[in-house]
Amino acid sequence: MLTPEADGMPPRDPSGRIPVARPSLPRAETLVPYLRRIDETRIYSNHGPLVDLFEARIAERLGLGKHAVLSCNSGTMALVAAIRAERNLSGHRGRLCLLPAYTFVATAGAAQSCGYDCHLLDIAPDTWAVEPAALRHHPRLSEVGLVLPVAPYGRMIDLQGWQEFHDKTGIPVVIDAAACLDRLMHPGTVLPRSIPLAVSLHATKSFGCGEGGLVLSRDTGLLREAYKVLNNGFLGSREAQTAGLNGKMSEYAAAVALAELDGFARKSAQWTKVAVAYADAGRETEVTLWTAPQISGCYALVEAANAGHAAAMKARLVAAGIDFRNWYGGGLSAHPAYARLSHDPLPVSADVAARIIGLPCFTDLAKADIGRIVACLSPPLAAQMQASRS
Ligand SMILES: *Cc1c(COP(=O)(O)O)cnc(C)c1O
């Protein structure tokens, strides 16, 4: 086994501070063969051979047809492309977008940039997601032109339920599956018949290329439309067939993505090792930990019993020099940019946002460090006693 330094990783922080994320993407030498191909072809952009190869290889890896995968330059752009393609093809003119309050800000940003007014929904306590059946009788359903369900932290949601919702209501649905790629690589997940998924290849996700994204759909007509949206409206000619923008993945990003795919069996094993170490350490405590495969490998979450318990755990993490992150903040309505959005009552989102803490999670996080982290996560009772003493 190489030491982190010999493996080319930056040396560990000598103060012993543990960062929340420390992404690790393919090293330069693994990129060189792909970069040489770019030198030879002198194709740098516009769905070149490396982008083509990456899409084909990912499709194969996911057990999908080649035309079920479309690359783009971020997960946010994948959402935008899928939203616009759905709208173009459905002809639906509803201006309201329903989305969960508990998500990363990009979900709302993507909908707003496509011209929708957003209305925030509460999540279900046991899935942290919006359930399709709960929406069928929403009082504002007649205004709704788009629903954006989110798979939080890559936790799988009811994909077929959303397909049925779409089939019964005719309302366009786009799934924010930004953190789901590792989960989708496991056999057994069946993509919905037509509704698209948007995936992120951001460096902090389990499979990354720096900045990048994918639109996945078994509906090839929908992906053709998304292709146009991301290609200034062009498809096969220089005439814009739809209002588009440039969201394409470059050949350089595809080089990184291909190298990431080459090494992903190893990286995936590293994610698993970290998840198992967390789960093992967690079993010896009374705290609830969430790790892969329930969520994406790039996250390790602790679920506190209540807000007071969460505060006590955070204080101990801070004192121990361990970084943590509330990846979704306090939910969308807690961000100034989205504080004025209309919303349903959001008690569950607020409660979950206050109780879920993102712990350090990266491929070379040492088992000893995981032990140190979990040791800071006092059980609820101890936290209460500590609070009543001070
Ligand atoms: C990462 C993420 C995004 C955004 O993806 P980018 O590639 O950073 O644009 C959107 N939604 C969720 C839930 C995410 O986790």
PDBQT file of the ligand as one rigid body, heavy atoms in Angstrom, charges set to zero:
ROOT
HETATM    1  C1  LIG A 401     -24.332  18.254  -6.724  1.00  0.00    +0.000 C 
HETATM    2  C2  LIG A 401     -25.787  18.540  -6.801  1.00  0.00    +0.000 A 
HETATM    3  C3  LIG A 401     -26.334  19.361  -7.812  1.00  0.00    +0.000 A 
HETATM    4  C4  LIG A 401     -25.503  20.200  -8.741  1.00  0.00    +0.000 C 
HETATM    5  O1  LIG A 401     -24.569  19.532  -9.522  1.00  0.00    +0.000 OA
HETATM    6  P1  LIG A 401     -23.343  20.375 -10.136  1.00  0.00    +0.000 P 
HETATM    7  O2  LIG A 401     -22.598  19.378 -10.947  1.00  0.00    +0.000 OA
HETATM    8  O3  LIG A 401     -22.555  20.898  -8.981  1.00  0.00    +0.000 OA
HETATM    9  O4  LIG A 401     -23.920  21.470 -10.968  1.00  0.00    +0.000 OA
HETATM   10  C5  LIG A 401     -27.714  19.474  -7.885  1.00  0.00    +0.000 A 
HETATM   11  N1  LIG A 401     -28.521  18.849  -7.014  1.00  0.00    +0.000 NA
HETATM   12  C6  LIG A 401     -28.044  18.068  -6.030  1.00  0.00    +0.000 A 
HETATM   13  C7  LIG A 401     -29.001  17.374  -5.114  1.00  0.00    +0.000 C 
HETATM   14  C8  LIG A 401     -26.650  17.901  -5.878  1.00  0.00    +0.000 A 
HETATM   15  O5  LIG A 401     -26.192  17.141  -4.889  1.00  0.00    +0.000 OA
ENDROOT
TORSDOF 0
